[in-house]
Amino acid sequence: MPSSSGASTPPPMSLAELGRAVGRGELSAADLVQSALSRIAERDGGLNAVVALRDTEARAEAEALDTYVRGGGMAGLLAGVPFLVKDTQDVAGMRTTHGSLLFADAPAAASDDVVVGRLRAAGAIVIGKTNTPEFAIEGFTDNLLFGATRNPWNPALSSGGSSGGSAAALAAGMVPLATATDGGGSSRIPAALCGLVGYKPTNGVVGRSRAPEWIDFQTDGFMATRTEDLRGQLQIAAGPAPGDRTAFPGVLPPGRLPARMIVAERTDELGALPAAVARAFADAVEKLAALLGLRPEWRSPGSFFGSGSPDRDWFTIASAEHAAALDRALGDGSAPALHRSTAQFLADGRGVGLSAYVHARRRTFDYAREMDLLLRDDGVLVTPTLAVAGFFPDGGMSGSAEPGLLGPEVYSTAVQNVTGLPAISVPAGILDNGLPFGLQITAPRYADRALLDTAELWERHYPWPSPAGFSPFQP
């Protein structure tokens, strides 16, 4: 694997800088697209991050954009920026497989998903699709259609999921931009494992054009090599969409750094952290507290909620919703084989009774209220993003006999989806296995700008190395 030092590598241009340079004619969109396609060809062989390309169309769009700029046309904020799209999101003219044999021969999508369309309207150019676990239901990226995606920092381990293909592509410097979603940590988990900053907005800030299988848990998420690029993506992607009754129609309030810092190794009683993870977490908490000038308020696992478990109720609701949605697509049962984790997830969902489902849904209101009262408008909750140091590409843990069946004890990411709160994972050191450690910060509802301010403060004082030692994306 490549060296992870990255010490002498100059900082890459931000998304905004790339867009401005193309808009001024200082950079060619065609060169940016060709650079991305060349990097994918050179770097993806051992990672399996990219599952489809639209190289001919992307080159034509780039040439047309360059001609338009030379003729004096005004380009968008992301003019010429090449990007990859997670293969659960529609791109007009490309099939969306959801990482499943069931949709291996799906017809091409007729239109773009909301965020894809907004990025393209800002001038960005789609060059392909990235790998995902089947129907995005796992925190590792593996499926029967395309296989497993590996981690650029340590190819023997997983890039995480469900946006694992996008994370691996970003970390390996294949592209400057790749999309993500987040229904239970799908942007934060792979960001943590791949040394990226991963952000889940407050639910509703980014409108949705259709009801997802995760129902109100899911939002579009964002990953990047720097916090500045998250701000740019949010600026373009935020806003209501027709049909989304949960969409936030207003303007997010200005940011301010937190005045309180609540800290916990876990929010649920799901076991102790491994020693290496606990050490990295304690070190990061100490540094963040010093930066903010705050005294950490340590909380014990299981002390956050009066009754119930957000993790268990997330699983109950998500599995039942997926089973209801996918059983319609599976039809008479003659569909192609499902990944074992998908099959188990759907079986669990089919076993959820009406009473269990309704009670779990009602408890989500209690969890949201308890978190709102805990954070108020000036606090943050700090936890590890993951409660493990990593896992294998098939989802197996070291010494585990059950690959592909990771349980909730691995993650610290579901409660933010259940409650709708914004959260971000920032790189905060390297573990013994060569993977980065991710520190997760959760902010009050609609305090997204404050959350990004906090992440940017951390980045300025504790800059993370060039991801995986690959040269970052440059023209």
Number of C-alpha atoms within 10 A of each C-alpha: 11 13 9 16 13 18 10 7 13 11 13 18 16 20 25 18 16 24 24 19 18 25 27 16 16 10 17 24 33 21 16 24 27 19 18 24 21 12 17 20 12 11 17 19 10 13 21 23 35 27 19 17 17 16 16 9 14 24 21 13 20 25 18 14 23 23 15 14 19 13 9 11 13 12 21 18 24 26 31 34 31 29 26 29 25 30 31 24 23 24 23 15 14 20 21 23 25 23 28 24 19 17 16 15 11 13 12 14 15 12 13 17 17 23 26 24 17 16 22 20 16 19 24 26 27 26 24 22 29 28 35 37 32 27 18 30 22 26 31 34 33 32 25 16 21 20 18 25 34 28 31 33 27 18 15 13 24 31 40 35 33 33 38 37 37 36 41 35 31 30 31 28 26 31 25 26 28 25 27 33 24 29 27 31 33 32 34 39 30 34 36 30 34 33 32 30 30 33 35 31 29 24 26 23 24 26 24 23 15 13 11 15 22 22 14 17 21 23 27 27 29 30 31 26 28 20 25 16 21 20 19 15 23 20 12 17 22 22 19 20 18 11 12 15 11 15 18 19 14 9 10 14 11 11 15 15 18 22 13 20 24 19 21 21 24 26 24 22 14 17 12 14 19 11 11 15 23 17 13 19 26 14 13 23 22 13 16 22 14 12 13 16 13 15 16 18 12 13 15 13 16 16 13 17 17 10 11 16 19 24 23 15 22 23 19 22 24 24 25 25 20 21 24 15 15 14 13 10 13 13 9 8 10 7 12 13 14 18 19 15 21 24 13 15 21 22 14 15 21 17 13 17 11 10 9 13 17 12 13 20 16 11 17 21 13 17 22 21 13 16 23 17 12 16 19 14 16 16 20 26 24 28 25 30 30 28 25 20 23 27 22 21 23 22 25 19 20 10 7 12 9 11 17 23 20 19 12 18 17 19 22 25 31 23 26 26 28 25 23 24 22 24 30 32 33 30 29 25 20 19 15 10 12 16 23 27 31 34 25 28 24 27 31 25 20 23 27 28 20 21 25 24 20 23 25 18 17 21 17 10 11 15 15 21 19 24 24 27 20 21 19 23 21 17 17
